[in-house]
């Protein structure tokens, strides 16, 4: 049986179709990440730690939005989503595009290993 190329999900009232990335989506993701690194995050981030800003604004949100179509939450809406909704979107996106999200898992593993050795 072949793997699906997309999956439709509902996240906080938003209907989103998450796709296995095409070449163009991959390029779009790269551009979004590069642009996020050059711009100053909006006011929704002002009370958050810089590591959260770097992760969400410069990596997570661009990656999720680049492989998704439909009623995509804006970045401020994304920050207000419940954890279950973010996890639902992230789980589907990472199952279709594991290479885009392996870095997050690897980072968590490295962090866990460092804590063990501390």
N, C-alpha and C positions, 0 to 999 in steps of 0.2 A: 504494500500500500504506500502511495506517495504521501509525502508530508504536505500539509496545506500551505498555500502561498500567502494566505491572509486569514484573519479572524476578526469578526465584528464583536465589539464589547460595548457595554454601557458603563460609564464612569460618571457618577454624580449628575445624572441627567444628560450627559454628553454621549452621543453615539459615535464611536470611533472605530474605524477599520484599521487594524494594525497589519502591516505587510512585511513579508520577507523582503529585505532591501534589494532594490535594483541598483544598478551602477549610478544612475542619476540621484537616487535617494542617498547613496553613500557620499556622493559629491556634495549634495545639499547639507548633509550632516557636517561634513568637514568645514564648509563655509559658515554654518551656524556656530560651530564651536570656535572658529577663528574670530568671528565677529563678536561673540560673547566675551572673548578675552580682551578685546579692544574697547568695549563699551563699559560704561559705569552702570551697575545694576540699579533698577528703579527703587523707589522708596520702600517697597515691600520687604526689602532685604536689610534695611538699616538697623534693625535690632538683632540681626543674626550674626553668628560667628563667621569670620572670613572663610573658614574651611567649608562651612555649609554653603556659602555663596559660591565658592569655587566649584564645588561638586554639583550643586543643583543648576546654577545659572550657566556655568561653562561646560557642563558635560551631560548631566542627566536629562534636563529638559530638552536641549537640542537633539539628543539621541532619540528620545521618545517621540518628539514632534516630527522628526525627519522621516520616520518609518510609518507614520500614521496619517490618515486622511479622515475627513468628516468634520464634526463639530469639536475641534481640538480646543481644550481649555487654554486660555491665555496664560502667560507665565504667572501673573498675580493670582489667577483662579487656581492654577496648579498648586501654588503654595498653600492655598486654603483647603485643598482636598483632604479628605480623611485618609489615614494611613492605609486602610483596606483598599481604597480606590487607587491610590498610587501603586500599591503592591499588585493589584489586579492588572493594571496597565503594564507595569514593569515585567511581571511574570510572562505575559503574552508576548511582549516585545522581545524579551531575552530568549524565549523559546524559539521564536522565528529568526532572531539575529544574535545568536550567542556570542559571536566574536565582537559585537558592539558593547556587550555588557560583561564580558569576562573580566575586564579590568576592575570592575567594582567588586566581584567576588575575590579576585586575587588580592586586592587591597585589604579586604576584610581578613583574608587568610594570613597575610603578612602581618597585619596588626595583631591578630590573635597570637601568632607565633612570637612576636616581640613581647607581648604581655606575659606569655608563658616563661620566657627567658629572663624577664626582668626580676 
